[in-house]
Amino acid sequence: MTTKKNRARKTRHLKLPRRPLDAVAVMPFYGQGQGQGPSDVGLRGIYLNATLDSVRAALTRTVVVAVHNERDVEFVEHCCGPLADVLYCA
């Protein structure tokens, strides 16, 4: 006899193959400006990388990061791994 608990345990371990969506993720990044909160640009880069890793794993590997100044362009190009593009929105 199969109980609900046993059925739930069996389905919990079922992993379907993931296929990235045919999509583009656009991530805003405002690292060099004052922004909100006490975090510095290095910490904001860590947050951005964590978000990009999640997006790449779950949705798409085609990621564009939008920045507001030239220092952010340089920072993003060196810290974020392969990107589809970096938009400089001055």
N, C-alpha and C positions, 0 to 999 in steps of 0.2 A: 504494500500500500504506500502510495506517495503522498506525503503531507505537503501543505503549502510551504512550510519552511524548507523542505528538500527541493521543491520546484524552484523556489527563489534562489537557493544556493546554486543550483545548476545553471540558471539563466544569468546569474551575476558574472560568471566567468566566461560567458560567450563574448568573443571579441570579433566584430566584423571588420574587414579591411576598410581603411579610410582612404578616400580619394579626395585630393584637394579640389576645391571648387574652381570653376573657371571664373575667377574674380580677381580684382585688384584691391588690396587693403591700403588705404591712405592714412598714415599715422601723423598727427601733428606733434612737433617737438619744439619747445621753447626753453632751451637750456641755459643760454648765456644771459638772458634777461633776469630781472629780479623775480618775476613770477609770484606764486603763492607759497607760503610755507618756508621752513628753514632749510630745505635740502639744497645741496650745492650741485653743480653741473655733473660731477662724477656720479653722485647718487641718482640723479635724474637719468643718466645714461644707463645705469643698472636697471632702473624701472622700465626704460624703453626696451632694453634687450630682453627682459623677462616677458614683456608684452609681445614683442616680435616673435620670440620663440613659441609662444602660445598660438599666435595667429598662424605662423608657418605650419605648426603641427596640426591644427584643427581646421583651418580654412583654406589657405592658399600660400604658396611660396612667393607669389608676386606681390612684393611690398614696396610702397613708395612712402618716403618720409618727407613731410613738408616742414620747412624751417623758416625762421624770420630774419636771420642775419648770417653773415659770412663765417663767423666763428662757429656757429651751429652746423653749417655745411661741412666744414673741416672735421668737426667732432664726430658727426654722424657717419661720414665716409670712413673714418678710422675705427669706430667702436661697434658698428652694427652688423658686420658681416655682409654677405652679398645682398644688395638691394636692387630693385628694378630701376629706381631713379631716386634722386633727391630734388625736391621742388624748393626753390629759393623764392619765397614770397616777400619781397621787400616792401 
